[in-house]
């Protein structure tokens, strides 16, 4: 017989057949006894699990009824198991019959193997322990949700994960680890061991900028929340990332441009003119716009066209201005990554931003090099990264306009035209439209707000389900209440993109950004076709000057559109997102606090 508590409580006989022990009360009874197998559990303890702190007057009589069925089923499956003792109940469990005992034994073995540097055994035993985990222990017994035994088991699981990851790092088996560790780091923001392991995985798989950003984010969290610096192990991992050898092929870093790119002809011409024209300074073009509007796609499309114009190479760097769970890259770290890409030993890179910036300018001074700086958070983040040589060019994307940068080419991207939206949908979905499809396709493009990200998600749905009619997808997106649910698929998500922009405002040190984030939620709660300063001032309980500042900030980060002086509207999908946020209790509380 086997008893399982690492997930919902289950019991199976020797043939592998699950035993039907009854409803929630018999299951809770079994859970209470499995917390202390082979020991007498007082009746008061059992009744507290079944009925809480105040059992009903009939609890004692009812308990006998709830004991009867599991006792009979357990007896039929394998002898006397559930016994009534003088002062309580006892469940007899044999060696290795309870998954918790097996789990804890495997973890002990894996940790012993780790301490002895037997990495194969450590990985195998930790993996075997984790394979027993089916979810939160005692998941279907609400009374045990906060029980110390459950907390202890969850801690042991994290220890098993750390042991397995450590073994895989030593065995150099890194495939897929970054995604697993990334999720755990978000779940455990103070856990230094997991951060250290993710830093090493990122650094050893060529994602050096992300490793450095992770260290910065962890250090900021520990200093601000706990008043301590990262420990020696994390510091050593940081030094390993900084010491990693220079790339053998430094200047071919552009990610692939979208194969199904459409439209933007006028913007392409303007940006190419700026970047290719001879001049006595570094050429610079800025592409800004709302989340999902296609800033990165346009930048990479243009950069691909300009490869031959910049024969000394192309550098690409994601600055993580609005990446969920990742802090914006600090200028010092960004400079280290760029200089590393140019072949410089990072041990020679000064940590002082001004000195490292001068070193970058010197390295690029006599070259024709294109820099693509993606997802910039602010002018302050970008300015130290700009070269000065007349042969270089910089193509910069950001949700903010970064208007104080010296360039004549600031492109503010709008959603696609209806015609280009339909063309993108056709190319990305791999479908050919019949004449009868024209109306539903046009409707689908409109429901996607002509936003490239939303159109790509819809196209992916049409491509993955060849039998899905366009009309059916239109019906789903027409339901405002769950439209954003249908605009996310695998790694593409309109909601996550907008949430990242909102969280970037909340996480900013600038109080005006926090005010803007609260204003967006309030706009969602009001849910009006159009907004003006007097209306928002009254709703926010603020002066008109304060309301105007908050609205201007939302325009600046492309979450609000100003259609004329003092008149503001939301993109349809931003409206859906703001409405969702306004319905969340935590956001309601934050907005109410901001209005006080």
Phi, psi and omega in degrees: 000149180230136175247135183232128179234357180276068189137205173300147182287123179222157176224132178233148178276184184294342178271000181086011180271129179291136180271130177274101186265358180118199185274207187293325182292310175300324179293320178293323176301311180299319180299316180300322181283328180285345172296328180224071182296146178066015176232151179284122180260122182303147181298325179299322179294317179297315182293329177295325177289323183282322188233359181090195186291335183236083179298150178291163180302333182272008188300316183298314179294318180296326181300319179300321178294320181289337178282329191300310185293309178299326178298316181294315182293321178293322178296316180297328184273343183180041175085185184289118182241313185259115186243144172266120181257179184301317185241016181173204181236153180221137177246121180275125181230129181278173178301134176063016176271342181254124184300331179297319179295318179296316179303310182293324178294318178295322179295317178300317180296319181294322179291324175295319178295320177299315181297331177269006179059031171267084192290327178297312180294320179299316180294317182294314182291319177296318178297320179295321178296314182293333179294338178281344185281119181250000182146192180302129179304141181054042190300330183261018177237089186304329183296341183258009185303322182252018182293141179306326180295324178292316178300319180295318179295321178295322176295319179297323178299316179297322177297321178295319177298315179299319179295317180295315180298321179297318178296316181294327175296316180290331179274357180059040175250088192256354184300127175080353184290326183300318181293316179299311182293324179300317179295320181290323178297320177294327180284330184232075188293345181255002186276102187293324183299318179293320178298316179301314182295320178293321176303315181294318179298313180298315181296324183275352178246022173081011181253056189297319181299319180293323178297316179293321178296323179296318178299315180300316182296315179297314181300316180298316180298313182294318181292314184286323185269324187242347181073026180230158175270158174303149182287175184302322182295319178292320179299320179292322176298320177299317179294324178297317179299317180292330182273356186304143186296151180295151180293141181284332176239091194283330196241058171212065194256001185293129168296165180295137174285154179301127181289337184255026182301140179223154169070201178065025186301317182294318179295320179300315180297316181297316183290318179297321178299317180295316187280333184265340185292135177294138180201170184269016181214172175293131177282143182218132174230138182244129175247121179233168180158175185291163177303134176082006185276351175103027182296311181295319179300316178295316181299316181290325177298315179291317181300322177297319179294334187262010183306312184290335179286345180232076188293342179279355170123179182227128175255139178234136178215124174274117183272356174055046178294332180211056178259124182304129175078001182234129178287148175305141182295128177290147180306321180298317180289320179298318178296320179298319180293316180297316180292324175298318178297333178277003176097009183273137173296121186294345175292342178267355183278121178293144179281339176295127186298315182297318180292318179293323178297318177296323179295319178296316179299321179294319182295329184260358191304319185253024183244163169250091186236139177256128174252126172252110180254108191259138172060057179285144180272325186197166175297321180298328177289326190271321192305319179293347184268355187276128175287173180240350184293143182292341182272354184264161176217150180232130175245118192239134174242147180195154172284338176266154182286340180050050191291343182275356174287143187278096175200154176267357185244091172249111181257119176260107185284134170257166172303163182294159171292159178304322181293313179292326176298317178295322179293318177298318179300318180294312182295315185287331180275341183074013180260155174248125186276138170275167180301326181289346180276349189303314183292310179296327177295316178299320179294320179296317178300318180294319180293334174278003181064019182058021181273124183306318180299314179296321179295322179292322177297314179298319178297321179296323177295318179293325181286322184283336178235092187296338181271356182288116178288146177302322182300322181293320178294323176300317179301318181294315183287341180288343178276103184301325187300326182232024182302316183294336176298326182271359179250035169218137181205119181053242185270003179256128181203119175294319181299313181297323179295316178290323179297322178298320178295319179294317180292329176297323176293315181296325183275357182288147176283347181279118182300336179294329178291319176298321177296321179294320179298316178294325179294321178299318178295319178296320176301319178296323179291322179290320175052059180250160178293332187208152183229147176228167184297312181301317180300312183292326177298317179293317181293326182274351186058045182230168172289161178297326178298315180295317179296319180296320178299316181295317179295319178299322180295319178294324175295318183299320181267013171065030173259357179215146180247134176261107185277335172199173186303117177082002179243126187234144176224162176256143165299147186305318183285327173294323177299315178301316181295314181297323178295318177300313182297322181294337180274351181278131182302322182294323179287325176299318179294319180294319180293319178297320179295320181294332183276351182284000000 
